[in-house]
Amino acid sequence: MTNLLAYIPFVDPIHALQDWWYLLLIPLAFGIAVIYKALRSPQFEHYWQNVLVMTGQIVAAMIALAVVLIVAIQVLIPLIPVN
């Protein structure tokens, strides 16, 4: 009981989704795509198709950015001279 009362959100985060947090990108991207396409589409004939395409684009862009950052950190930064 004392552990629950001593919980401080930003100092001691809950580790419920610690191993799977990156999968939250998919519903986040889907929500962004739904709202963006609802506001910006002049016609709603292919609404859900456009939403799914945009969701895929967002997820693919995030994966590409992650790969670029991993390569930069693992390969390029060790090549920088220390002194």
N, C-alpha and C positions, 0 to 999 in steps of 0.2 A: 504494500500500500504506500509506503514511503517513497518508493521509486516513481510511482505515478504522480505523486504530489510534487516531486522534485524535478519534474520534466520542464525543461526550458527549450522552446522550439528551435531556435537558431543555434544554440550552443550544443545541445544534445539531440540531433535529429533521430527520428524513428527509422530503423533499418528494415522496414517492411519490404520495399522494392529495390533494395540495394543492388541485387544481382541482375535485375531486369529493368532498370530505369530507362534504358535507351529505347525500349519498346513503346514507351509512352509517346515517342515521336509520331507514331502512326495516327493515334486519335487526335493529337494536337494538329498535325498537318491536315487531317480530314476536316476538323472544325474550322480551321483557317480557310480552307478551300471552299467549304459550304458557305461561309459568310461572305467571302470575297466574291464568289460567283453569283450569289444572290443579289449583291449590291451592284455589280458591274455588268452583268449579262443583260443585253437588251431583249433577248428572246430566251425562253426556257424550253426550247424543243429538245436540246441535247444537254440538259442541265446536269444530270447525274454522270453522264459520260465525261463532261468537262470537269466536274468535281473530282472524279477518280483520276483523270489525267493530271490535274494540278496536284493532287495528293502525291502521285507517283513522282512528279517533278520535284516537289519539295523534299521528299524522302531521298531521292537520288542526289539532289544537290547537297544535302546534309552528309550523305555517305561520301561523296566526292570531297567535300571540305574536310571531313575526318581523315580521309586517306592522305590528302595534301599535308595536313598538319602533322600526321604521324611520320610521313617521310621527312618533312622539314625538321622535326624534332629529333628523330632517330638517325638521320643521315647528314643533314646539312649543318646543324648546330655543333656536332662534335668536330667538324672540319674547321671551325673558327679558332684561330690561335688564341691562347690564353693571355699572353702578355702583350 
